[in-house]
Every structure is written in structure tokens, then in C-alpha cells.
Amino acid sequence: MGSEAGPAGAGGPAPAGPLVYHREQLVPAQAATLPVGSIALRYGISVFEGVRLYRQEAPGLGLRPWLLDQHLDRLRNSCRLMLLDDTCCDDVPRIIDELVAVNDTQVDSYARIAVSAVDAGGIGDGSEAALTVSVTPSGRKRWLRDGEGLRLTVSSWQRPSSAVFPSAAKNISAYAGPRLALAQAVAAGFDSCLLCTAEGLVSEAPTATVFLAEGTRLVTPRLGDAVLPGISRAWVLATAPRLGLSVAEEAVTPDRIRQADEVFLCGTGIEFGPVREVEGYTPARWPQRPATAQLVAAYFDQVRGTAASNLVTWSVKDGPDGLVTGPDEQADPVGQPGYGRC
């Protein structure tokens, strides 16, 4: 699938702002739109990934997408779960390189990759899947950059089980509830929140995984507790043992979070978010947070290319069971009537 210049390409004026890739063209960001009647807008069917691009320390190497293969694996899995064709994902590495070059991007950035159902239709209709990719400069969040730490609350909003909506699907509609939870937390004076399952177990933050440290042991909620199978989560689980930290995926209660030695959030957007308070409780090792500091140092050594990267295996199941696609692993909407390709 090739790309070609959009409206500003054939001798027209240079577009204002960066170009993005949208439906097989490079276009100005404001032109990357979806039809108002599209299934993406009517029913929230649009899966996405965020990928960090990091400046390399060695001269001449430019920007490197971090764990891109793992992100694309998850994007393909999300497409399958949401009945979207995933073949357009194959072009993403080339498209990211093209956007970096055409926009002359030279600083740490965030690539957003979306596959959306663009055809008009009803709730049961199939749709063509359209690929949109953007690259935006993005540095550290203040929690990490300034060392101030996050203040968290435990939200009254819950994460739905996979029987309600597939937790492994990174689809925009899955963020509607967490958005309300975050707004409620901010209105109450907190920086973010943790959502729990209907059984009262901690699941995750609105856009990040939560880890707690108990001595030299790191614990994170099980994927079965309505947790998105995070790429950063997988990196921490793979890296911590190399730093002398054991890891476990377990049931986690809010009280256990409040009693932890350290708490941190991790995810592509936030990278790492050290936690300084959970509803008035200060983690015992704040502000030193040695386990968190070890992980952050190892992370930036790897993303900058000054240390070898870990082998990171992404899975939608806890432990070594490997990738599955959901309740019906044989489901293949591509080729069925009404399901178009990217």
C-alpha cells in the first residue's frame, strides 16, 4: 500500500502543521477525518496503539520506535476482536519512518496508530477498516520529569469484565468509563485513580498499569481482573528479575495498594508514574522508591540504545500461555460479507 501526497502535494501551498497518514494519503492533521455516519463514530469501533519514538544516544541513528513489533501484535489482536481487518498493520513501520522524515521529527515523540470502521452502517454491519497514523513530539510527564509523584484515589467506577467487553481490545469505547473515573478523581483533588472489578479487586488506572513493591517483590493485578495486556507491563515483568526483583501477577485489593512499600503506574503515554499518595497513605519508601528508580533507569538505558533491550513477550494471558484472540479463536471476519480490507 503506497502513500501519496494529499491536498498540498501537487504544487499547492505547504500545509500548516505536521502531516499525518490517513486512508492511504499524507494529509494535514485537520484533514484526517471520518464520515459523520461512520461505524467508528456511531458505535465507537476504532482500535489503536500508542508507540513511543526515542532519540538514540549514538550519533546518526535518529529516532527508534520502542517495542513496535509487540504493539503491532496487540493492534492486530484488537482488530480481530473488534471484527476489523488487520492487514494494514503491515505497513505501519514504513509509514512511521515516512512521517518522521517528511515532518523532520528529531525529538522524542508519540506515534498514534488507529484502525477505524469508516463505512456508514448499523450496529450489525461490517465496514472497511481505515488506517490513520500520526507522530507528535512528546517528552516526559511531570510525575516523572519533576519527581513530584501522583496522588491516587480508588474510584467508585468499575472496570467491566471480559464477559461485558473484551479487556484485551484496545478500542476507544473501552475508555469512556475510565474517562469519567479520571474526571471524578481530578475534581476531588487527585491526579488519577485506580479502577476495581465488580469483585472489589484492583484492575488498573484509566490509561496505565499499576505495580506495587513489597520488599524486593513486584506485584501487578492479573490480566483476568479486567486488565489491558500492556506492553509496558510486559517489559516490567521481563526486566525486574534482571534487577534482583521478583515479579508476580496476583489478586490485589485496595488495602494492599495502600500498604505497599512503593506504587507506580506504567504505560506508553505515562512511561512511569511514581505514586506518592493513595488516599492519604504514603508508600513506605517514598520518595526514594529504589525499585521504581531501578526500573526507570533500566528503561531509559534501553530505549536510548545504551543498553541491550530485553526480550519482551506480549500475551493476553498471565504467564507463558501465549497469544489468544478471544472467546472464538477461529473467528475471521475478513472475507465475510460486508467486511472490507484496509
C-alpha positions in Angstrom: 0.0 0.0 0.0 1.7 3.2 -1.1 1.2 6.7 0.1 0.9 9.8 -1.9 0.8 13.5 -1.3 -2.5 14.8 -0.1 -4.2 18.1 -1.0 -1.0 20.1 -0.6 1.1 17.7 -2.7 0.6 18.6 -6.3 2.2 22.0 -6.4 -0.2 23.5 -3.8 0.8 25.6 -0.8 2.7 23.8 2.1 0.3 22.6 4.7 0.2 24.2 8.1 1.4 21.9 10.8 2.5 18.3 10.6 1.3 15.7 8.0 -0.4 12.5 9.1 -1.2 9.3 7.3 -4.9 8.8 6.7 -6.6 6.4 4.3 -3.5 5.9 2.1 -2.5 9.5 1.9 -0.4 12.0 3.7 -2.6 14.9 4.7 -2.6 17.8 7.1 -3.8 16.7 10.5 -7.1 18.7 10.3 -8.0 16.8 7.1 -7.7 13.3 8.7 -11.4 13.0 9.4 -14.0 10.2 9.4 -17.6 10.4 8.0 -20.2 11.5 10.5 -22.2 8.4 9.8 -19.3 6.0 10.1 -19.5 3.0 12.4 -16.4 4.4 14.2 -18.3 7.5 15.2 -21.7 5.8 15.7 -20.6 2.8 17.8 -17.1 3.6 18.8 -15.4 0.9 16.7 -11.8 2.2 16.4 -8.8 0.3 17.8 -5.5 2.0 18.4 -1.9 1.8 19.7 0.4 4.4 21.1 4.1 3.9 20.3 7.0 5.9 21.7 9.8 7.0 19.4 13.0 7.7 21.3 16.1 9.7 20.2 19.1 7.4 20.2 22.3 8.4 22.1 24.6 7.2 19.3 25.1 9.9 16.6 23.2 9.5 13.3 20.7 6.9 14.5 17.7 9.3 14.8 14.5 8.0 16.4 13.7 4.4 17.2 10.2 3.1 17.7 10.1 1.3 21.1 8.7 -2.3 21.1 6.9 -1.6 17.8 6.5 -5.3 16.9 4.7 -6.0 20.3 2.4 -3.0 19.8 1.5 -4.2 16.3 0.8 -7.7 17.6 -1.6 -6.2 20.1 -3.1 -4.0 17.4 -3.8 -7.0 15.2 -5.4 -8.8 18.1 -7.6 -5.8 18.8 -8.6 -5.7 15.1 -9.6 -9.3 15.3 -11.6 -8.9 18.5 -13.5 -5.9 17.0 -14.1 -7.6 13.6 -11.8 -5.3 11.7 -9.3 -6.4 9.0 -5.7 -6.2 10.3 -3.7 -6.4 7.1 -3.0 -2.6 7.0 -0.9 -3.1 10.2 1.9 -4.5 8.0 2.6 -1.0 6.6 2.9 0.8 9.9 6.8 0.6 10.3 7.3 2.2 6.8 4.6 4.8 7.5 6.2 5.9 10.8 9.6 6.3 9.1 7.9 8.3 6.3 6.2 10.6 8.8 9.4 11.2 10.8 11.2 12.1 7.6 8.5 14.3 6.0 7.9 16.2 9.3 11.6 16.4 10.1 10.9 15.0 13.6 14.1 14.9 15.7 12.8 14.7 19.3 11.2 12.0 21.4 7.7 11.5 20.0 4.5 9.6 20.3 3.0 7.7 17.3 -0.7 7.0 17.4 -1.9 4.2 15.1 -5.6 3.7 14.6 -7.7 1.3 12.6 -11.3 2.5 12.3 -14.6 1.3 10.8 -15.2 4.0 8.3 -18.3 2.9 6.4 -21.8 4.1 7.3 -24.0 1.4 8.7 -25.9 -0.1 11.5 -24.7 -1.8 14.6 -24.5 -5.2 12.9 -22.9 -4.1 9.6 -19.4 -4.8 8.5 -17.1 -2.0 7.4 -13.9 -1.1 5.6 -11.0 -0.6 8.0 -9.1 2.6 7.6 -5.6 3.2 8.9 -4.5 6.6 10.5 -1.0 7.2 11.8 0.3 10.4 13.4 3.6 11.3 15.0 3.6 14.0 17.7 6.6 15.3 19.7 6.2 14.1 23.3 8.5 14.2 26.3 8.2 13.2 29.9 5.1 13.7 32.0 5.6 15.9 35.1 5.2 12.9 37.5 8.5 11.5 36.2 10.2 14.7 34.9 9.8 16.7 38.1 9.7 13.8 40.6 6.6 15.1 42.2 4.7 11.8 42.1 1.0 11.0 41.6 -1.8 11.3 44.2 -4.3 8.4 43.5 -7.8 7.6 44.7 -9.7 4.3 44.3 -12.6 5.1 42.0 -16.3 4.2 42.5 -16.4 3.4 38.8 -15.6 -0.2 37.9 -13.8 -2.0 35.1 -16.2 -4.3 33.2 -15.3 -8.0 33.0 -14.3 -9.6 29.7 -17.9 -11.1 29.6 -19.1 -7.5 29.1 -16.3 -6.2 26.8 -13.0 -7.9 25.8 -10.4 -6.4 28.1 -7.7 -7.3 25.5 -9.2 -5.0 22.9 -7.6 -1.5 22.9 -10.7 0.1 21.5 -11.7 3.7 22.0 -15.1 2.8 23.5 -13.3 1.0 26.4 -12.0 4.4 27.6 -15.4 6.0 28.2 -15.8 4.7 31.7 -12.2 5.4 32.7 -12.6 8.9 31.4 -15.5 9.5 33.8 -13.5 8.0 36.6 -10.5 10.2 35.9 -12.7 13.3 35.7 -14.2 12.4 39.1 -10.8 11.9 40.6 -9.4 15.2 39.3 -12.5 17.1 40.6 -11.8 15.6 44.0 -8.2 16.9 44.0 -6.3 13.8 42.9 -4.1 13.3 39.9 -5.6 10.0 38.8 -7.3 6.9 40.1 -7.5 3.1 40.2 -10.5 1.2 38.9 -11.6 -2.0 40.5 -13.6 -5.0 39.3 -17.1 -5.8 40.4 -15.5 -8.2 43.0 -13.6 -5.3 44.5 -10.1 -6.2 43.2 -7.8 -3.5 41.8 -7.7 -3.6 38.0 -5.7 -0.7 36.5 -5.6 3.1 36.2 -7.6 4.8 33.3 -4.6 4.6 30.9 -1.9 2.7 32.7 -1.0 -0.5 34.6 -0.4 -0.4 38.3 2.5 -2.1 40.1 3.3 -2.3 43.8 6.5 -3.2 45.5 6.6 -5.3 48.7 10.2 -5.6 49.7 12.0 -6.8 46.6 8.9 -8.3 45.1 6.8 -6.5 42.4 3.1 -7.4 42.1 0.6 -6.3 39.5 -3.0 -7.3 39.0 -3.8 -10.4 37.0 -4.9 -9.9 33.4 -8.1 -11.8 34.3 -9.0 -8.8 36.6 -10.1 -6.8 33.5 -6.6 -5.6 32.8 -5.5 -4.5 29.3 -2.4 -6.6 28.5 0.0 -3.8 28.5 3.3 -3.7 26.5 5.0 -1.6 29.3 3.6 -4.1 31.8 5.2 -6.9 29.9 8.5 -5.0 29.8 8.5 -4.6 33.6 7.7 -8.3 34.1 10.6 -9.2 31.9 13.1 -6.7 33.2 12.6 -6.7 37.0 14.2 -10.2 37.6 17.4 -8.9 35.9 17.5 -6.2 38.6 17.1 -8.6 41.5 13.3 -8.0 41.8 10.9 -11.0 41.7 7.6 -10.5 40.0 4.0 -11.8 40.4 0.6 -11.4 38.8 -1.9 -11.7 41.7 -5.2 -10.6 43.1 -4.7 -7.1 44.5 -7.0 -5.4 47.0 -7.1 -1.6 47.5 -5.8 -2.1 51.1 -2.8 -3.9 49.7 -2.0 -0.9 47.5 -2.3 1.4 50.5 0.2 -0.7 52.5 2.8 -1.2 49.7 6.4 0.0 50.0 6.2 1.5 46.5 3.5 2.1 43.9 3.9 3.1 40.3 1.9 3.3 37.1 3.4 2.4 33.8 2.3 2.7 30.2 3.4 4.0 26.8 1.9 7.5 27.4 3.0 8.0 31.0 6.1 5.9 30.7 6.5 5.7 34.5 4.3 7.5 37.1 5.7 7.1 40.6 2.9 7.3 43.2 3.4 9.4 46.4 0.0 9.0 47.9 -3.0 6.7 47.8 -6.0 8.3 49.5 -3.9 9.8 52.3 -1.5 6.8 52.6 2.2 7.5 51.6 4.1 4.4 50.4 6.8 3.5 52.9 9.8 4.1 50.6 8.6 7.4 49.2 10.4 9.5 48.0 13.4 7.2 47.5 11.4 4.5 45.7 14.5 2.4 44.9 12.7 -0.4 42.9 10.9 2.2 40.8 14.2 4.1 40.3 16.0 1.0 39.1 13.3 0.2 36.6 13.2 3.8 35.2 17.0 3.9 34.8 17.0 0.5 33.0 14.1 1.6 30.8 15.8 4.8 29.5 19.1 2.9 29.0 17.3 0.5 26.8 15.1 3.0 24.9 18.1 5.2 24.2 20.1 2.3 22.9 22.9 2.5 25.6 21.9 -1.0 26.9 20.7 -4.1 25.2 16.9 -4.4 25.0 15.1 -7.2 26.8 13.2 -9.9 25.0 9.6 -8.9 25.7 6.8 -11.4 25.0 3.4 -9.9 24.8 0.4 -12.1 25.7 -3.3 -11.7 26.6 -3.0 -14.3 29.3 -1.0 -14.3 32.5 2.1 -16.5 32.4 3.6 -18.3 29.4 0.4 -19.4 27.7 0.9 -17.2 24.6 -1.4 -15.2 22.4 -5.1 -15.9 22.0 -7.7 -13.8 20.3 -10.7 -14.1 22.4 -13.6 -16.5 23.1 -13.8 -17.7 19.5 -10.2 -18.1 18.3 -11.3 -19.2 14.8 -13.4 -16.2 14.1 -12.2 -14.5 10.9 -14.5 -11.7 9.8 -12.2 -10.9 6.8 -13.8 -12.3 3.7 -17.2 -12.5 5.2 -19.9 -10.3 3.5 -19.6 -6.7 4.5 -16.1 -6.8 6.0 -13.7 -4.8 3.8 -10.0 -4.8 3.9 -7.8 -1.9 5.0 
